[in-house]
Amino acid sequence: MDFNETRETYRGQIEQTIAFAGQGLDFYTRVKAGYLRDIVGAALPQLPSPRLLDIGCGHGYIHPDLRQAGFEVVGVEVADEVLPLARQANPEVEYRAYDGHRLPFDDASFDVATAICVMHHVPPPQWPAFAREMRRILRPGGIAVVFEHNPWNPATRYVVARSEIDADAVLLPAPKLRRLLQEAGMSQVTSRNILFTPFASGFFRTLDKALGRLPLGAQYYAMGRAL
């Protein structure tokens, strides 16, 4: 999928695809921003403003929430025609284009690397190299956090199957992603399911966290720490 072609229509296409669940894109963005804040706060409590690289950042929809949470945010994107839109929306964030292979940063440049529903668009033979690049740009003790669709959730498979944006998607289950992070040289690798319900109330957000070990959330995250 060439995301340059959907730079003006991306949000509308996503909203149309997920409308049946009763929540828009902003809800799911806020949920993942909250998880990132909590994950990083627990893993790197000594850092008041962690430097975070968002790989495959797209329009930067999540970046206002991350900035509000105290992150120094940098975004990289293969679809370089999307970046002017991201810069316009988030002038305080640094954005760079990259070739989809080597990230344009020195080794050990970031405290956090994240990829939010990106890897299923990466050809599977490139998954190991993608994970190694995340590891390369992390400082010792830094963390990688990868959010992905859960292929074991029927609703997720339904959404992906009817989405033109996901026409090239190859979903990867959590055990596979954990192995990729481990093989890339990360330690303390774990995963947790999220988004069991599309409800925004505090009760359901708490329930979401309590159910995290069950492999049925609509999405999940996997994380690992750089050795």
N, C-alpha and C positions, 0 to 999 in steps of 0.2 A: 504494500500500500504506500503510495506517495502522498504523504501528509501535506505537502505543499499544495496539492490540488484541493484539499479540504480546509485550507487555512481560514476561509470566510464562513464555512458551513459546519465546521466540526462540532461546535456546541449544539447547534440545532439538530444535527444527526444523532448525537448522543442522547439529547433530551427526548427525541421521538422514540428511540429504541427502548429507553428505560421508563417511559411514562406509565406503563402498566403497574409499576411498583408503587406509584404515588409520591415519589420523591424525585427532585431534579438533581442535576450534576453537582450543584453547590453542597447539597447534603452529604454526598459521598466524599466530596473533597474535604469538607470540614471534619468528617469522621477520621479520615486518614491523617490529616494534619494533627488531630488530637492524639492519635496513636504515636505518631512520630515524636511529638513533644514529650509524651510519657516515656517512650522507649529510650530516647536520648537522655532525658533527665535522670532516668534510673541508671543508665550505662555510663554516663559521663557527668556526674553531678558536680564535678569541680569546674566545669566550663560554663560561664554565664552566657556566652554568645558563640556557640559552636559554628565552625565554618562548614557549610553543607553544600555538596554538589548534587544537583538534581539532573540525572541522566535521562535524556528524552523528555525534556521539560515541557515541550509543546508551548501552549499559550501562557504558561505560568499561572494557571488558575489557583494553584495551591499556595503561591508565594506570598500573598498578603497575610495569610494565616501563619505561615512559617516566620515571616518577619515580625509579626505581632508576638510570636512566641519567643523571640529573641535570637533567632538564627541569622547568621550572615549567609546569604543565599547566592549561589552561582548556578546558572542553568546552561546546559548544553543540549543541542538539538541537531539531528540530521536534516530535518526539513527547515532549511535556513530561511525560507520565505515567511515562516511563521514568527521568526524572532523579532522583526520590527513591531509586530502586534504585542508580543510579550514585553518588549522594552517600553512601548507606549503605556501599557497598563501598569508596569512596575519599574519606573525609572531608577529606583534605588538598587535594583538587582543587576548583576553583571551577566550578560548572555554571550555565548559563543557558539558558532557552528562547529560541527566536527564530522569526521568521515564515517562514523559508525564502527570504527575499529580501534584506533588509539585515541584516548582522551587527550585533549590539548593542554595538559598540565604536567608539571614535574611530579616525580615520586613524592609520596608523603606530604601532599598539599592540603588535605582536608581532614576534618574530624569525623565527618559523616558523609557517606555516599548513599544515595537512594535512587531507585528506579521504580516508578509508580505505574504499574500496568503497562510496562514497556517490553519485557522480555518475550512475551508471546508473539510480538511482531519481529523478533530477531530470529533468523533462520537457526534451527536447532544445532547444526554443526558449529555455529559461532557462539553458542552459550558458554562453553568453557572459557573462551577468550574474553567474553563480556565480563564474566565473574572475575577473571584475573586482573582485568583493567580496574574494576572497582577496588580490588585489594591493593593494586599498585599505588593508587593515588591517596590511599589512607595513611595517616600518621600511625605510628605504633600505638596500639590501644584503641584506635578509632573503630567505628562500626559501620557495616553495610546493612541497609534495611531495604528489602525488595518486597513490594506488594504485587500480588498476582491474582488473577481469576482462579477460582477453585474448580477444576474440571469434574470433581465428584459431586457438585451441586447441580441438580437438574435445572433450576431457574437460571443459573449462570450459563449453562450450555445452551439454553433457549435464547438468551439475550445475544450471546456470541454468534449463534447460527443465523440470526435475523439481522445482524449488523453488517452493513457494507464496509464499514471501517475495519471490521475484524475478519474480512474475507480471507486474509493470509494468516490468520492467527493459528498458532500451535500451542495449546494450553499445556503447561507443565505442572504436575502435581507437586505438593510440598516436599515429599521425600526426595524427588529428583532435584529440586532447587537446593535443599539442604546439602546434598552430595556435591553439587556444583560449588557451593561456597566452601565446603571443607576441602575439596580438591584444589581450590584456588589459594589455599593457605590460610584460611580463617579458622578460628577456634570458637568454642562456646556457641556453636551453631544451634539455633532453635527455630521453631515456627509456631504460629498460632493462627487459628481461624478467626475471622471477623465478619461483621455484617450478616448476622443470622436473621435480623428483621430490618425492614426499612422504616423503622419508627424512631423519631428524634427525641422522645422524652427521656429524662434521666433514668427512669426505671429500665427502659429497654436498652439504653447504652450500658448500664451496669450489668444487665443480663448478658449482653453481648460479650463483655469481658469474662463473665463467669463461665460461659460456654466455650471458651476459646480452645479447649483441648479436643472438642468434638470436630471431626473432619467434614462438617457440613455447612460451614459459613459460605456465603456467596464469594468471598475473597479470603485471602490469608496473607500474612507477611512472614518472611524468613529473615533472620538476622544472624550476623557473625561478627566476631571481633578480629581485627588485624593483629597478627602475632608480633 
